[in-house]
Amino acid sequence: SMRRSSSFRRGLGMKQAGLPHVLAQVIARWENLQKGVPPSENAPPSREAVYAQALMTCPEVSDQAEQRRISKEYLSDLAHLFAEFDGALKGFLHYRGLGYFFRRLGRAMDQQELLDVVEELLGGVDADGILDFLDIMEIAGEFSQSEHTFLRTTFYDLTSERQEVEVHQLAQVFEACGHVPQLWQLKQVAVELKLPVTSRGEIGLVDEDQFMQLAERCRRLEQQRFLERAGFMHEEVDSIKEIFIHEAHGAEELLSASVKRLLRKLGVPALLHTPETELEELIRSSDQDGSGTFSLVEVLHLVRRLNDQHALMKTVEERKAGDEAGINRQEVAELRELYDMLIAEEVAGRVARSRSKTQLRRARTTQDVRSPASGRPEGRFTYMELTKAARLLGAVLTAETTDA
């Protein structure tokens, strides 16, 4: 079986030490570099590069890569990113960071999907929520194999009658894999791969390899786009940039001491739930060039990382609450969808009421117009709204039971 047993590895002592021989090798080599002992390379490598190389040459890692059919290129991406995230050389990552980790690899993963894979492959995570590099490889390999199977099946479905496929169809396929290319980007990549592009906006696909190459290029595009603006829309980037410029007093870099204040002004919800020591480590590791200052891009990635961690932890809490209440995962997902819908309605209602107040003031109306919901924190339900949600969910579940 390809599935590894976490309890078996704990019995070997690997879980407590996180591939100890790899960490010992990294520490020893890095200490030699710091002492001025010349390495075999011409230019001294970074600690992350030393760490990544040690991971890739580890026998356990090589065996797992072969089992999971992880390419050398993808293994290199995984190892370098793991080394970057594990700046403290603990040998582990916390599962809270999985969403952001895979975004950096060009794969936008749904929180539910991530947790399902962790539970299926690893039997869940340890009580302290840590994953070593072999765990990360297991998850990455599962995603890659599932994606390959999906793409292979889809290719033969799309080309069963003709070899030309409409660009928007391809975009939908790749979006299902977590890559969201623009139509013009798909055409450009097709041209670069020397694939025929018709005047009707169709791309000619002769064989499966061409389709897989196209998918991989789209993943790389998604990876690059995420590096540039951390998955935020242009409007969101502009809003963050405005506060960034104010905090940096017009400079292009923000002092690390000012980062927490910036995060508070942005209203990042994870600040309320992230331990101080962990937040400090996240801020330190987000300073990618080690300059002690933050560029706008580094701030964007820090905010995204905190937001993704918060979203994943919320999903975990919802699952636990559902288990305690005897509600299955599908029902929990439906309740979450309903909750988000009601929140959106509440926010839209406040916006409408705010606009009405502004119009009344402009008309020189002296009456104090106050909505019943004014003064309530955003995102809080009244008892009636919660009752409405419970009744609606009950009606949905009753209807499903009746249909069954």
C-alpha positions in Angstrom: 0.0 0.0 0.0 1.2 3.5 -0.8 -0.5 4.9 2.3 2.0 5.4 5.1 1.1 4.8 8.7 1.7 7.8 10.9 1.6 5.5 14.0 4.3 3.3 12.4 6.6 6.2 11.8 6.0 7.5 15.3 7.2 4.1 16.5 10.4 4.6 14.6 10.9 7.9 16.3 10.7 9.8 13.0 7.7 11.9 13.9 9.4 13.3 17.0 12.6 14.2 15.2 11.4 14.9 11.6 13.9 12.9 9.6 16.7 13.6 12.2 19.6 12.6 10.0 18.5 15.2 7.4 18.4 18.0 9.9 21.7 17.0 11.4 23.2 17.1 7.9 21.8 20.6 7.3 22.9 22.0 10.6 26.5 20.6 10.2 26.9 21.8 6.6 25.5 25.2 7.5 27.8 25.6 10.5 30.7 24.8 8.2 29.6 27.5 5.8 29.3 30.0 8.7 32.8 29.1 9.8 34.2 29.8 6.4 34.8 26.3 5.4 34.5 26.4 1.6 31.8 24.2 0.1 32.2 22.3 -3.1 30.2 24.9 -5.0 31.7 28.1 -6.2 29.1 30.3 -4.5 28.0 29.5 -0.9 24.4 28.3 -1.0 21.7 29.6 1.3 20.5 27.5 4.3 17.2 26.8 2.5 19.2 25.5 -0.5 21.2 23.2 1.8 18.1 22.0 3.5 16.3 21.3 0.2 19.2 19.4 -1.2 19.5 17.3 1.9 15.8 16.4 1.6 16.0 15.5 -2.0 18.9 13.2 -1.5 17.4 11.5 1.5 16.7 7.7 0.8 13.3 7.8 2.4 12.3 10.8 0.2 13.6 9.1 -3.0 11.6 6.0 -2.2 8.5 8.0 -1.6 9.0 10.0 -4.7 9.2 6.9 -6.8 6.1 5.3 -5.2 4.1 8.5 -5.7 5.5 9.2 -9.1 6.6 12.7 -8.2 8.9 14.2 -10.8 12.3 15.5 -10.0 11.1 19.0 -10.9 8.1 18.8 -8.6 10.1 17.3 -5.8 12.6 20.2 -6.0 9.7 22.6 -5.7 8.3 20.8 -2.7 11.7 20.6 -1.0 12.7 24.2 -1.5 9.3 25.4 -0.3 9.4 23.1 2.7 12.8 24.4 3.6 11.6 28.0 3.3 8.6 27.4 5.5 10.7 25.5 8.1 13.0 28.4 8.9 13.5 27.2 12.5 14.7 23.8 11.4 12.1 21.9 13.3 11.6 19.4 10.6 7.8 20.0 10.6 5.1 22.3 9.2 1.8 22.8 10.9 -1.2 21.7 8.9 -2.7 25.1 9.2 -0.3 26.3 6.5 -1.3 23.6 3.9 -3.6 25.9 1.9 -1.0 28.6 1.4 1.7 26.0 0.8 -0.1 24.5 -2.1 -1.1 27.9 -3.5 2.6 28.7 -3.7 3.0 25.6 -5.9 0.3 26.8 -8.2 -2.5 24.6 -6.9 -5.5 26.5 -5.3 -7.0 23.9 -2.9 -10.4 23.8 -1.3 -10.1 23.6 2.5 -12.5 20.7 2.7 -10.5 18.8 0.1 -7.3 19.4 1.9 -8.6 18.0 5.2 -10.2 15.0 3.5 -6.9 14.0 1.9 -5.0 14.5 5.2 -7.6 12.3 7.0 -7.6 9.6 4.2 -3.9 9.3 3.7 -2.5 10.0 7.1 -5.4 9.1 9.4 -5.6 12.8 10.4 -2.8 14.8 12.0 -1.1 14.5 15.3 -2.6 16.3 18.3 -0.1 19.1 17.8 -1.0 19.3 14.1 2.5 18.7 12.6 3.4 17.2 9.3 6.9 16.3 8.2 8.2 16.3 4.6 7.2 12.7 3.9 3.6 13.7 4.9 3.8 16.7 2.5 5.0 14.4 -0.2 2.1 12.0 0.4 -0.5 14.8 0.1 1.2 16.3 -2.9 1.5 13.0 -4.6 -2.2 12.2 -4.1 -3.2 15.5 -5.6 -0.9 15.1 -8.5 -2.1 11.5 -9.3 -5.7 12.5 -8.9 -5.2 15.5 -11.2 -3.4 13.3 -13.8 -6.2 10.8 -13.8 -8.8 13.5 -14.2 -6.9 15.2 -17.0 -6.3 11.9 -18.8 -10.0 11.0 -18.7 -11.0 14.6 -19.7 -8.6 14.6 -22.6 -10.2 11.5 -24.2 -13.7 12.9 -23.5 -12.8 16.2 -25.2 -11.1 14.7 -28.2 -13.4 11.7 -28.8 -15.0 13.3 -31.9 -12.5 16.0 -33.0 -9.1 17.1 -32.0 -9.9 20.8 -31.8 -11.1 21.9 -28.4 -12.6 25.3 -27.6 -10.4 27.5 -25.4 -13.1 28.2 -22.8 -13.6 24.4 -22.4 -9.9 24.0 -21.6 -10.1 26.9 -19.2 -12.9 25.2 -17.3 -11.0 22.0 -17.1 -7.8 23.6 -15.7 -9.9 25.7 -13.3 -11.2 22.4 -11.8 -7.5 21.5 -11.1 -6.9 24.8 -9.2 -5.4 26.7 -12.2 -7.3 29.7 -13.5 -5.7 30.8 -16.8 -7.1 33.7 -18.8 -8.3 32.7 -22.3 -5.6 34.8 -24.0 -2.9 33.1 -21.8 -4.1 29.7 -22.9 -3.8 30.7 -26.6 -0.4 32.2 -26.0 0.8 29.0 -24.2 -0.6 26.9 -27.1 1.4 28.9 -29.6 4.5 28.6 -27.5 4.0 24.8 -27.4 3.5 24.9 -31.2 -0.1 23.8 -31.0 -2.5 24.9 -33.7 -4.9 27.7 -32.7 -7.9 28.2 -35.1 -9.6 31.5 -35.9 -12.6 30.2 -34.0 -10.6 30.1 -30.8 -10.0 26.4 -30.7 -6.7 24.6 -29.8 -5.7 21.5 -31.6 -4.6 18.6 -29.4 -3.1 15.6 -31.2 -2.1 13.5 -28.2 -2.3 13.3 -24.4 1.3 14.5 -23.8 0.4 17.8 -25.4 -2.6 18.2 -23.2 -0.5 17.4 -20.1 2.2 19.9 -21.1 -0.6 22.6 -21.5 -1.9 21.8 -18.0 1.6 22.0 -16.5 2.2 25.4 -18.2 -1.1 26.6 -16.7 0.0 25.5 -13.3 3.2 27.5 -13.7 1.2 30.5 -14.8 -1.0 30.2 -11.7 2.1 29.8 -9.6 3.6 33.0 -11.0 0.4 35.0 -10.7 0.2 34.0 -7.0 3.8 35.0 -6.4 3.0 38.5 -7.9 -0.1 39.3 -5.8 -0.8 36.3 -3.5 -4.1 35.5 -5.1 -5.7 38.8 -4.4 -7.9 40.7 -6.9 -6.4 43.9 -8.3 -9.0 45.9 -6.3 -7.9 44.2 -3.1 -4.3 44.8 -3.8 -5.1 48.5 -4.3 -6.8 48.7 -0.9 -3.9 47.0 0.9 -1.5 49.2 -1.0 -3.2 52.3 0.2 -2.8 51.4 3.9 0.8 50.1 3.2 1.9 53.4 1.8 0.4 55.3 4.7 2.2 53.0 7.3 5.4 53.2 5.3 5.2 57.0 5.1 5.4 56.8 1.3 8.5 54.5 1.3 8.6 51.3 -0.8 9.5 49.2 2.2 7.8 48.8 5.6 9.8 48.2 8.8 9.2 44.8 10.3 8.2 46.5 13.6 5.3 48.2 11.9 3.9 45.0 10.3 1.6 44.0 13.2 0.1 47.5 13.2 -0.5 47.2 9.5 -2.2 43.8 10.0 -4.5 45.2 12.6 -5.5 48.1 10.4 -6.2 45.6 7.6 -8.5 43.7 10.0 -6.8 40.3 9.5 -9.0 38.0 11.6 -6.2 35.5 12.3 -4.4 38.0 14.6 -7.0 37.1 17.3 -6.3 33.4 17.1 -2.5 33.2 16.4 -0.1 32.8 19.3 2.4 35.6 19.6 5.4 33.4 19.1 3.9 31.8 16.0 3.0 35.2 14.6 6.6 36.4 15.1 7.9 33.3 13.3 5.4 33.9 10.4 6.5 37.5 10.1 10.2 36.5 10.2 9.7 33.8 7.5 7.7 36.2 5.3 10.7 38.6 5.1 12.0 36.5 2.2 15.1 38.5 1.5 16.0 38.8 5.2 16.3 42.6 4.9 14.3 43.4 8.1 11.8 45.4 5.9 8.7 44.3 4.0 7.8 45.1 0.4 4.1 45.3 -0.6 4.4 41.8 -2.2 5.8 40.4 1.1 2.9 41.9 3.0 0.4 40.5 0.5 1.8 37.0 1.0 1.8 37.4 4.8 -1.8 38.5 4.8 -2.8 35.6 2.5 -0.9 33.1 4.6 -2.7 34.3 7.8 -6.1 34.3 6.0 -5.6 30.8 4.6 -4.6 29.5 8.0 -7.6 31.1 9.6 -9.9 29.7 7.0 -8.5 26.1 7.5 -8.8 26.3 11.3 -12.4 27.5 10.9 -13.2 24.5 8.8 -11.6 22.2 11.4 -13.7 23.8 14.2 -16.8 23.4 12.1 -16.1 19.7 11.5 -15.6 19.1 15.2 -18.8 21.0 16.1 -20.6 18.9 13.5 -19.2 15.7 14.9 -20.3 16.6 18.4 -23.8 17.6 17.2 -24.2 14.4 15.0 -24.2 16.4 11.8 -22.5 14.8 8.8 -19.9 16.7 6.6 -22.4 17.4 3.8 -24.8 19.0 6.2 -22.1 21.1 7.8 -21.1 22.3 4.3 -24.7 23.2 3.6 -25.0 25.1 6.9 -21.8 27.0 6.1 -23.2 28.0 2.7 -26.4 29.2 4.3 -24.5 31.1 7.0 -22.3 32.8 4.4 -25.5 33.7 2.4 -27.1 35.3 5.5 -24.0 37.2 6.3 -23.9 38.6 2.8 -27.5 39.6 3.1 -26.8 41.3 6.4 -23.8 43.2 5.0 -25.8 44.2 1.9 -28.6 45.5 4.2 -26.2 47.6 6.2 -24.7 49.1 3.0 -28.2 49.9 1.8 -29.1 51.5 5.1 -25.9 53.5 5.2 -26.6 54.9 1.7 -30.1 55.8 2.8 -28.7 57.7 5.8 -26.3 59.6 3.6 -29.1 60.6 1.2 -31.3 61.8 4.1 -28.4 63.9 5.5 -27.9 65.5 2.1 -31.6 66.4 2.0 -31.0 68.1 5.4 -33.2 65.7 7.2 -32.6 66.2 10.9 -34.3 63.0 12.0 -31.8 60.6 13.5 -32.3 57.5 11.4 -31.0 54.4 13.1 -31.4 50.8 11.9 -32.2 48.1 14.4 -28.9 46.4 13.5 -26.7 49.5 14.0 -24.0 49.0 16.6 -23.8 45.3 16.1 -20.3 43.9 15.1 -20.1 42.9 11.5 -20.7 39.2 10.9 -22.8 38.7 14.1 -26.3 37.2 13.9 -29.3 38.1 16.0 -31.3 35.3 17.6 -34.0 35.7 14.9 -31.4 35.3 12.1 -29.9 32.2 13.7 -33.4 30.8 14.1 -34.1 31.5 10.5 -30.9 29.7 9.5 -31.7 26.7 11.7 -35.3 26.5 10.3 -34.1 26.8 6.7 -31.5 24.0 7.2 -34.1 21.9 8.9 -36.4 22.3 6.0 -33.6 21.3 3.6 -32.7 18.2 5.5 -36.4 17.3 5.9 -37.0 17.6 2.2 -33.9 15.5 1.4 -35.2 12.8 3.9 -38.6 12.9 2.3 -37.2 12.6 -1.2 -35.1 9.6 -0.1 
